[in-house]
Amino acid sequence: MKYTGSCHCKAVQFEFESAPIYDALQCNCSICIRKNAIMSKECFGADRFRLLSGESFLKTYHFGDHDVHHYFCQQCGIYPFHDTLYQPGSYRINLGCVNNIEPRDLSITYFDGRNEL
């Protein structure tokens, strides 16, 4: 199934292929709890994820050990996805940015990123 998504202002647009999405992931680390993002459980590599537009609008935020690249639109501030040093180019998607998905209706797994070593 092909999903499409964007930041709020639509400067950053992307698509990815996935089986139908019924579950999600939510983390309680200091940045995720503030973003309140509901993310894809799966990471999507270059074979299934494509940035359609807005690369020049994307900025990256790092904190702590700098192992996660949190991408956000510099125009509207929305976080559409991130990747990690451990899986560069393999993106976990902010499901709130995906068209035709209601993230709060999904089965959410909670990840204790606050206490994870």
N, CA, C and O atoms as a GROMACS GRO file, in nm:
protein
  468
    1MET      N    1   0.085  -0.117   0.000
    1MET     CA    2   0.000   0.000   0.000
    1MET      C    3   0.090   0.123   0.000
    1MET      O    4   0.190   0.127   0.071
    2LYS      N    5   0.054   0.223  -0.078
    2LYS     CA    6   0.131   0.348  -0.082
    2LYS      C    7   0.063   0.452   0.006
    2LYS      O    8  -0.056   0.479  -0.008
    3TYR      N    9   0.142   0.510   0.097
    3TYR     CA   10   0.096   0.617   0.183
    3TYR      C   11   0.166   0.746   0.141
    3TYR      O   12   0.280   0.743   0.095
    4THR      N   13   0.098   0.858   0.158
    4THR     CA   14   0.158   0.989   0.131
    4THR      C   15   0.145   1.074   0.257
    4THR      O   16   0.057   1.053   0.340
    5GLY      N   17   0.235   1.170   0.269
    5GLY     CA   18   0.230   1.257   0.385
    5GLY      C   19   0.307   1.384   0.362
    5GLY      O   20   0.372   1.403   0.260
    6SER      N   21   0.297   1.473   0.460
    6SER     CA   22   0.364   1.603   0.448
    6SER      C   23   0.373   1.668   0.586
    6SER      O   24   0.312   1.624   0.683
    7CYS      N   25   0.452   1.774   0.590
    7CYS     CA   26   0.451   1.860   0.707
    7CYS      C   27   0.320   1.942   0.700
    7CYS      O   28   0.240   1.921   0.608
    8HIS      N   29   0.299   2.032   0.793
    8HIS     CA   30   0.174   2.109   0.796
    8HIS      C   31   0.158   2.202   0.677
    8HIS      O   32   0.049   2.213   0.621
    9CYS      N   33   0.265   2.270   0.638
    9CYS     CA   34   0.257   2.366   0.527
    9CYS      C   35   0.272   2.301   0.390
    9CYS      O   36   0.259   2.368   0.287
   10LYS      N   37   0.300   2.172   0.389
   10LYS     CA   38   0.316   2.091   0.268
   10LYS      C   39   0.443   2.122   0.189
   10LYS      O   40   0.456   2.080   0.074
   11ALA      N   41   0.537   2.195   0.248
   11ALA     CA   42   0.665   2.218   0.181
   11ALA      C   43   0.742   2.086   0.171
   11ALA      O   44   0.808   2.059   0.071
   12VAL      N   45   0.733   2.004   0.277
   12VAL     CA   46   0.798   1.872   0.279
   12VAL      C   47   0.691   1.767   0.251
   12VAL      O   48   0.594   1.754   0.326
   13GLN      N   49   0.708   1.693   0.142
   13GLN     CA   50   0.613   1.588   0.106
   13GLN      C   51   0.689   1.459   0.081
   13GLN      O   52   0.800   1.460   0.028
   14PHE      N   53   0.628   1.348   0.120
   14PHE     CA   54   0.693   1.218   0.107
   14PHE      C   55   0.589   1.111   0.081
   14PHE      O   56   0.469   1.133   0.094
   15GLU      N   57   0.640   0.994   0.043
   15GLU     CA   58   0.554   0.877   0.028
   15GLU      C   59   0.633   0.756   0.074
   15GLU      O   60   0.756   0.756   0.076
   16PHE      N   61   0.560   0.652   0.112
   16PHE     CA   62   0.625   0.527   0.151
   16PHE      C   63   0.528   0.412   0.128
   16PHE      O   64   0.406   0.430   0.124
   17GLU      N   65   0.586   0.295   0.114
   17GLU     CA   66   0.506   0.175   0.094
   17GLU      C   67   0.511   0.090   0.219
   17GLU      O   68   0.616   0.072   0.281
   18SER      N   69   0.394   0.037   0.256
   18SER     CA   70   0.382  -0.042   0.377
   18SER      C   71   0.259  -0.130   0.368
   18SER      O   72   0.165  -0.101   0.293
   19ALA      N   73   0.260  -0.237   0.443
   19ALA     CA   74   0.136  -0.311   0.467
   19ALA      C   75   0.042  -0.213   0.539
   19ALA      O   76   0.090  -0.114   0.595
   20PRO      N   77  -0.087  -0.239   0.539
   20PRO     CA   78  -0.178  -0.148   0.613
   20PRO      C   79  -0.129  -0.128   0.756
   20PRO      O   80  -0.088  -0.222   0.823
   21ILE      N   81  -0.136  -0.004   0.801
   21ILE     CA   82  -0.084   0.032   0.933
   21ILE      C   83  -0.196   0.030   1.036
   21ILE      O   84  -0.294   0.103   1.025
   22TYR      N   85  -0.179  -0.057   1.135
   22TYR     CA   86  -0.277  -0.071   1.243
   22TYR      C   87  -0.217  -0.040   1.379
   22TYR      O   88  -0.291  -0.018   1.475
   23ASP      N   89  -0.083  -0.037   1.389
   23ASP     CA   90  -0.022  -0.008   1.517
   23ASP      C   91   0.086   0.096   1.502
   23ASP      O   92   0.133   0.127   1.392
   24ALA      N   93   0.125   0.151   1.616
   24ALA     CA   94   0.218   0.263   1.618
   24ALA      C   95   0.305   0.254   1.743
   24ALA      O   96   0.289   0.165   1.826
   25LEU      N   97   0.396   0.347   1.754
   25LEU     CA   98   0.492   0.353   1.863
   25LEU      C   99   0.490   0.494   1.921
   25LEU      O  100   0.484   0.592   1.847
   26GLN      N  101   0.497   0.503   2.052
   26GLN     CA  102   0.509   0.633   2.117
   26GLN      C  103   0.615   0.622   2.224
   26GLN      O  104   0.613   0.531   2.307
   27CYS      N  105   0.708   0.717   2.222
   27CYS     CA  106   0.824   0.718   2.310
   27CYS      C  107   0.809   0.828   2.415
   27CYS      O  108   0.744   0.929   2.389
   28ASN      N  109   0.868   0.808   2.532
   28ASN     CA  110   0.858   0.908   2.638
   28ASN      C  111   0.991   0.979   2.666
   28ASN      O  112   1.007   1.039   2.772
   29CYS      N  113   1.087   0.972   2.572
   29CYS     CA  114   1.211   1.046   2.594
   29CYS      C  115   1.179   1.196   2.595
   29CYS      O  116   1.067   1.235   2.561
   30SER      N  117   1.274   1.278   2.632
   30SER     CA  118   1.247   1.421   2.652
   30SER      C  119   1.198   1.492   2.526
   30SER      O  120   1.116   1.583   2.536
   31ILE      N  121   1.244   1.453   2.409
   31ILE     CA  122   1.196   1.521   2.288
   31ILE      C  123   1.063   1.463   2.240
   31ILE      O  124   0.974   1.538   2.201
   32CYS      N  125   1.049   1.331   2.243
   32CYS     CA  126   0.925   1.270   2.193
   32CYS      C  127   0.805   1.307   2.279
   32CYS      O  128   0.696   1.328   2.227
   33ILE      N  129   0.825   1.316   2.410
   33ILE     CA  130   0.714   1.352   2.498
   33ILE      C  131   0.670   1.495   2.470
   33ILE      O  132   0.551   1.526   2.482
   34ARG      N  133   0.762   1.582   2.434
   34ARG     CA  134   0.727   1.720   2.402
   34ARG      C  135   0.663   1.731   2.263
   34ARG      O  136   0.573   1.813   2.243
   35LYS      N  137   0.708   1.649   2.168
   35LYS     CA  138   0.648   1.649   2.033
   35LYS      C  139   0.513   1.579   2.034
   35LYS      O  140   0.427   1.607   1.950
   36ASN      N  141   0.495   1.486   2.130
   36ASN     CA  142   0.374   1.404   2.138
   36ASN      C  143   0.347   1.330   2.007
   36ASN      O  144   0.232   1.310   1.968
   37ALA      N  145   0.454   1.290   1.942
   37ALA     CA  146   0.442   1.222   1.813
   37ALA      C  147   0.402   1.076   1.832
   37ALA      O  148   0.446   1.009   1.926
   38ILE      N  149   0.319   1.029   1.741
   38ILE     CA  150   0.284   0.888   1.731
   38ILE      C  151   0.352   0.839   1.604
   38ILE      O  152   0.318   0.883   1.494
   39MET      N  153   0.448   0.749   1.619
   39MET     CA  154   0.537   0.713   1.510
   39MET      C  155   0.508   0.573   1.456
   39MET      O  156   0.446   0.490   1.523
   40SER      N  157   0.555   0.550   1.336
   40SER     CA  158   0.546   0.416   1.279
   40SER      C  159   0.632   0.322   1.362
   40SER      O  160   0.739   0.360   1.408
   41LYS      N  161   0.584   0.200   1.380
   41LYS     CA  162   0.666   0.100   1.449
   41LYS      C  163   0.780   0.056   1.358
   41LYS      O  164   0.889   0.021   1.405
   42GLU      N  165   0.754   0.057   1.231
   42GLU     CA  166   0.850   0.011   1.132
   42GLU      C  167   0.934   0.128   1.080
   42GLU      O  168   0.886   0.241   1.071
   43CYS      N  169   1.059   0.099   1.046
   43CYS     CA  170   1.144   0.196   0.977
   43CYS      C  171   1.141   0.162   0.828
   43CYS      O  172   1.139   0.045   0.790
   44PHE      N  173   1.141   0.265   0.745
   44PHE     CA  174   1.129   0.247   0.601
   44PHE      C  175   1.256   0.294   0.531
   44PHE      O  176   1.292   0.411   0.539
   45GLY      N  177   1.321   0.202   0.464
   45GLY     CA  178   1.445   0.231   0.393
   45GLY      C  179   1.418   0.293   0.257
   45GLY      O  180   1.303   0.314   0.218
   46ALA      N  181   1.525   0.321   0.186
   46ALA     CA  182   1.517   0.388   0.056
   46ALA      C  183   1.436   0.309  -0.046
   46ALA      O  184   1.384   0.366  -0.142
   47ASP      N  185   1.426   0.179  -0.027
   47ASP     CA  186   1.347   0.097  -0.120
   47ASP      C  187   1.197   0.118  -0.102
   47ASP      O  188   1.118   0.081  -0.189
   48ARG      N  189   1.157   0.179   0.014
   48ARG     CA  190   1.013   0.200   0.039
   48ARG      C  191   0.977   0.342   0.079
   48ARG      O  192   0.859   0.373   0.094
   49PHE      N  193   1.075   0.430   0.097
   49PHE     CA  194   1.050   0.569   0.136
   49PHE      C  195   1.108   0.662   0.031
   49PHE      O  196   1.218   0.641  -0.019
   50ARG      N  197   1.030   0.766  -0.003
   50ARG     CA  198   1.080   0.863  -0.101
   50ARG      C  199   1.036   1.003  -0.060
   50ARG      O  200   0.918   1.029  -0.038
   51LEU      N  201   1.134   1.093  -0.049
   51LEU     CA  202   1.107   1.234  -0.026
   51LEU      C  203   1.068   1.294  -0.160
   51LEU      O  204   1.148   1.294  -0.254
   52LEU      N  205   0.947   1.345  -0.170
   52LEU     CA  206   0.896   1.398  -0.297
   52LEU      C  207   0.934   1.544  -0.318
   52LEU      O  208   0.962   1.586  -0.430
   53SER      N  209   0.934   1.621  -0.209
   53SER     CA  210   0.970   1.763  -0.220
   53SER      C  211   1.007   1.817  -0.082
   53SER      O  212   0.970   1.760   0.021
   54GLY      N  213   1.080   1.926  -0.083
   54GLY     CA  214   1.109   1.998   0.039
   54GLY      C  215   1.241   1.969   0.107
   54GLY      O  216   1.260   2.008   0.222
   55GLU      N  217   1.331   1.901   0.039
   55GLU     CA  218   1.460   1.872   0.103
   55GLU      C  219   1.526   1.999   0.155
   55GLU      O  220   1.588   1.998   0.261
   56SER      N  221   1.513   2.109   0.081
   56SER     CA  222   1.577   2.235   0.122
   56SER      C  223   1.508   2.296   0.245
   56SER      O  224   1.566   2.384   0.309
   57PHE      N  225   1.386   2.252   0.278
   57PHE     CA  226   1.315   2.304   0.395
   57PHE      C  227   1.348   2.224   0.521
   57PHE      O  228   1.319   2.269   0.632
   58LEU      N  229   1.407   2.106   0.506
   58LEU     CA  230   1.434   2.020   0.621
   58LEU      C  231   1.556   2.067   0.698
   58LEU      O  232   1.660   2.099   0.641
   59LYS      N  233   1.541   2.070   0.827
   59LYS     CA  234   1.651   2.095   0.920
   59LYS      C  235   1.658   1.976   1.014
   59LYS      O  236   1.560   1.902   1.030
   60THR      N  237   1.772   1.958   1.076
   60THR     CA  238   1.793   1.845   1.166
   60THR      C  239   1.820   1.896   1.306
   60THR      O  240   1.895   1.991   1.326
   61TYR      N  241   1.758   1.829   1.403
   61TYR     CA  242   1.782   1.860   1.543
   61TYR      C  243   1.844   1.736   1.610
   61TYR      O  244   1.796   1.624   1.592
   62HIS      N  245   1.951   1.759   1.685
   62HIS     CA  246   2.017   1.652   1.762
   62HIS      C  247   2.020   1.695   1.908
   62HIS      O  248   2.025   1.814   1.939
   63PHE      N  249   2.017   1.598   1.995
   63PHE     CA  250   2.038   1.626   2.137
   63PHE      C  251   2.100   1.503   2.201
   63PHE      O  252   2.109   1.398   2.137
   64GLY      N  253   2.141   1.515   2.325
   64GLY     CA  254   2.197   1.400   2.398
   64GLY      C  255   2.315   1.340   2.325
   64GLY      O  256   2.414   1.408   2.297
   65ASP      N  257   2.304   1.210   2.294
   65ASP     CA  258   2.414   1.140   2.230
   65ASP      C  259   2.416   1.155   2.077
   65ASP      O  260   2.498   1.092   2.010
   66HIS      N  261   2.327   1.236   2.023
   66HIS     CA  262   2.324   1.270   1.880
   66HIS      C  263   2.304   1.149   1.789
   66HIS      O  264   2.346   1.152   1.673
   67ASP      N  265   2.242   1.043   1.840
   67ASP     CA  266   2.226   0.924   1.756
   67ASP      C  267   2.101   0.927   1.670
   67ASP      O  268   2.087   0.845   1.579
   68VAL      N  269   2.008   1.020   1.697
   68VAL     CA  270   1.886   1.032   1.617
   68VAL      C  271   1.887   1.165   1.544
   68VAL      O  272   1.916   1.269   1.603
   69HIS      N  273   1.854   1.160   1.416
   69HIS     CA  274   1.840   1.281   1.334
   69HIS      C  275   1.692   1.314   1.327
   69HIS      O  276   1.618   1.250   1.252
   70HIS      N  277   1.647   1.411   1.406
   70HIS     CA  278   1.507   1.454   1.408
   70HIS      C  279   1.491   1.560   1.300
   70HIS      O  280   1.543   1.671   1.314
   71TYR      N  281   1.421   1.528   1.193
   71TYR     CA  282   1.401   1.622   1.084
   71TYR      C  283   1.274   1.703   1.107
   71TYR      O  284   1.172   1.649   1.151
   72PHE      N  285   1.282   1.832   1.079
   72PHE     CA  286   1.163   1.916   1.091
   72PHE      C  287   1.165   2.019   0.978
   72PHE      O  288   1.270   2.054   0.925
   73CYS      N  289   1.045   2.066   0.943
   73CYS     CA  290   1.032   2.168   0.839
   73CYS      C  291   1.066   2.303   0.901
   73CYS      O  292   1.006   2.343   1.000
   74GLN      N  293   1.162   2.373   0.842
   74GLN     CA  294   1.202   2.503   0.896
   74GLN      C  295   1.094   2.609   0.873
   74GLN      O  296   1.101   2.716   0.934
   75GLN      N  297   0.997   2.582   0.788
   75GLN     CA  298   0.890   2.679   0.761
   75GLN      C  299   0.776   2.666   0.863
   75GLN      O  300   0.734   2.767   0.920
   76CYS      N  301   0.727   2.545   0.888
   76CYS     CA  302   0.613   2.529   0.980
   76CYS      C  303   0.651   2.462   1.111
   76CYS      O  304   0.571   2.462   1.205
   77GLY      N  305   0.771   2.405   1.121
   77GLY     CA  306   0.819   2.347   1.245
   77GLY      C  307   0.777   2.203   1.271
   77GLY      O  308   0.812   2.147   1.375
   78ILE      N  309   0.704   2.143   1.180
   78ILE     CA  310   0.654   2.007   1.202
   78ILE      C  311   0.761   1.903   1.177
   78ILE      O  312   0.843   1.916   1.086
   79TYR      N  313   0.760   1.798   1.260
   79TYR     CA  314   0.852   1.686   1.253
   79TYR      C  315   0.785   1.572   1.176
   79TYR      O  316   0.695   1.508   1.230
   80PRO      N  317   0.825   1.546   1.050
   80PRO     CA  318   0.760   1.439   0.973
   80PRO      C  319   0.825   1.301   0.989
   80PRO      O  320   0.757   1.200   0.971
   81PHE      N  321   0.955   1.294   1.021
   81PHE     CA  322   1.023   1.166   1.030
   81PHE      C  323   1.160   1.183   1.094
   81PHE      O  324   1.208   1.295   1.112
   82HIS      N  325   1.223   1.070   1.126
   82HIS     CA  326   1.361   1.072   1.176
   82HIS      C  327   1.432   0.944   1.132
   82HIS      O  328   1.368   0.845   1.097
   83ASP      N  329   1.564   0.950   1.135
   83ASP     CA  330   1.645   0.830   1.117
   83ASP      C  331   1.753   0.831   1.225
   83ASP      O  332   1.762   0.927   1.302
   84THR      N  333   1.834   0.728   1.230
   84THR     CA  334   1.935   0.717   1.335
   84THR      C  335   2.072   0.689   1.275
   84THR      O  336   2.084   0.652   1.159
   85LEU      N  337   2.174   0.706   1.356
   85LEU     CA  338   2.310   0.669   1.314
   85LEU      C  339   2.319   0.520   1.290
   85LEU      O  340   2.401   0.474   1.211
   86TYR      N  341   2.234   0.443   1.358
   86TYR     CA  342   2.237   0.298   1.348
   86TYR      C  343   2.170   0.247   1.220
   86TYR      O  344   2.204   0.140   1.170
   87GLN      N  345   2.075   0.324   1.168
   87GLN     CA  346   2.005   0.289   1.043
   87GLN      C  347   1.988   0.416   0.959
   87GLN      O  348   1.874   0.456   0.934
   88PRO      N  349   2.096   0.478   0.914
   88PRO     CA  350   2.082   0.600   0.834
   88PRO      C  351   2.003   0.573   0.706
   88PRO      O  352   2.023   0.471   0.640
   89GLY      N  353   1.915   0.666   0.672
   89GLY     CA  354   1.835   0.650   0.551
   89GLY      C  355   1.718   0.554   0.567
   89GLY      O  356   1.652   0.520   0.469
   90SER      N  357   1.693   0.511   0.689
   90SER     CA  358   1.578   0.425   0.719
   90SER      C  359   1.492   0.503   0.818
   90SER      O  360   1.530   0.522   0.934
   91TYR      N  361   1.376   0.548   0.773
   91TYR     CA  362   1.299   0.648   0.845
   91TYR      C  363   1.182   0.591   0.924
   91TYR      O  364   1.109   0.505   0.876
   92ARG      N  365   1.166   0.641   1.045
   92ARG     CA  366   1.046   0.617   1.124
   92ARG      C  367   0.959   0.740   1.100
   92ARG      O  368   1.006   0.853   1.111
   93ILE      N  369   0.834   0.719   1.067
   93ILE     CA  370   0.744   0.825   1.021
   93ILE      C  371   0.655   0.875   1.134
   93ILE      O  372   0.605   0.795   1.213
   94ASN      N  373   0.636   1.005   1.143
   94ASN     CA  374   0.537   1.065   1.232
   94ASN      C  375   0.401   1.041   1.166
   94ASN      O  376   0.369   1.106   1.066
   95LEU      N  377   0.321   0.950   1.220
   95LEU     CA  378   0.195   0.911   1.155
   95LEU      C  379   0.092   1.024   1.155
   95LEU      O  380  -0.006   1.016   1.081
   96GLY      N  381   0.112   1.126   1.235
   96GLY     CA  382   0.026   1.244   1.229
   96GLY      C  383   0.045   1.324   1.101
   96GLY      O  384  -0.038   1.408   1.067
   97CYS      N  385   0.152   1.296   1.029
   97CYS     CA  386   0.180   1.364   0.902
   97CYS      C  387   0.134   1.283   0.781
   97CYS      O  388   0.152   1.327   0.668
   98VAL      N  389   0.076   1.167   0.804
   98VAL     CA  390   0.038   1.077   0.695
   98VAL      C  391  -0.110   1.096   0.663
   98VAL      O  392  -0.195   1.094   0.753
   99ASN      N  393  -0.140   1.113   0.535
   99ASN     CA  394  -0.278   1.129   0.491
   99ASN      C  395  -0.358   1.002   0.516
   99ASN      O  396  -0.308   0.891   0.501
  100ASN      N  397  -0.482   1.019   0.554
  100ASN     CA  398  -0.579   0.910   0.572
  100ASN      C  399  -0.544   0.812   0.682
  100ASN      O  400  -0.585   0.696   0.677
  101ILE      N  401  -0.469   0.856   0.782
  101ILE     CA  402  -0.444   0.777   0.902
  101ILE      C  403  -0.484   0.862   1.022
  101ILE      O  404  -0.449   0.980   1.030
  102GLU      N  405  -0.557   0.803   1.114
  102GLU     CA  406  -0.587   0.870   1.241
  102GLU      C  407  -0.500   0.802   1.347
  102GLU      O  408  -0.537   0.697   1.399
  103PRO      N  409  -0.384   0.861   1.379
  103PRO     CA  410  -0.287   0.794   1.465
  103PRO      C  411  -0.340   0.756   1.603
  103PRO      O  412  -0.300   0.653   1.658
  104ARG      N  413  -0.429   0.834   1.659
  104ARG     CA  414  -0.480   0.804   1.793
  104ARG      C  415  -0.577   0.686   1.795
  104ARG      O  416  -0.612   0.637   1.902
  105ASP      N  417  -0.620   0.642   1.677
  105ASP     CA  418  -0.706   0.524   1.668
  105ASP      C  419  -0.626   0.394   1.653
  105ASP      O  420  -0.684   0.285   1.656
  106LEU      N  421  -0.495   0.405   1.638
  106LEU     CA  422  -0.411   0.287   1.620
  106LEU      C  423  -0.380   0.222   1.755
  106LEU      O  424  -0.394   0.286   1.859
  107SER      N  425  -0.339   0.099   1.751
  107SER     CA  426  -0.292   0.030   1.871
  107SER      C  427  -0.150   0.080   1.897
  107SER      O  428  -0.060   0.057   1.816
  108ILE      N  429  -0.130   0.148   2.009
  108ILE     CA  430  -0.002   0.215   2.036
  108ILE      C  431   0.080   0.135   2.137
  108ILE      O  432   0.033   0.101   2.245
  109THR      N  433   0.206   0.107   2.099
  109THR     CA  434   0.304   0.047   2.189
  109THR      C  435   0.385   0.160   2.248
  109THR      O  436   0.433   0.248   2.176
  110TYR      N  437   0.401   0.158   2.378
  110TYR     CA  438   0.477   0.264   2.444
  110TYR      C  439   0.620   0.217   2.468
  110TYR      O  440   0.644   0.108   2.518
  111PHE      N  441   0.715   0.303   2.430
  111PHE     CA  442   0.857   0.273   2.442
  111PHE      C  443   0.916   0.365   2.548
  111PHE      O  444   0.899   0.486   2.542
  112ASP      N  445   0.986   0.308   2.645
  112ASP     CA  446   1.044   0.385   2.754
  112ASP      C  447   1.182   0.437   2.714
  112ASP      O  448   1.284   0.389   2.762
  113GLY      N  449   1.182   0.535   2.625
  113GLY     CA  450   1.307   0.597   2.580
  113GLY      C  451   1.372   0.682   2.687
  113GLY      O  452   1.492   0.709   2.680
  114ARG      N  453   1.296   0.724   2.785
  114ARG     CA  454   1.351   0.805   2.894
  114ARG      C  455   1.451   0.727   2.978
  114ARG      O  456   1.551   0.782   3.023
  115ASN      N  457   1.424   0.599   2.998
  115ASN     CA  458   1.508   0.516   3.084
  115ASN      C  459   1.592   0.415   3.008
  115ASN      O  460   1.668   0.339   3.069
  116GLU      N  461   1.580   0.414   2.876
  116GLU     CA  462   1.657   0.320   2.794
  116GLU      C  463   1.803   0.364   2.792
  116GLU      O  464   1.833   0.483   2.779
  117LEU      N  465   1.893   0.270   2.805
  117LEU     CA  466   2.036   0.303   2.802
  117LEU      C  467   2.088   0.306   2.662
  117LEU      O  468   2.206   0.331   2.640
   0.00000   0.00000   0.00000
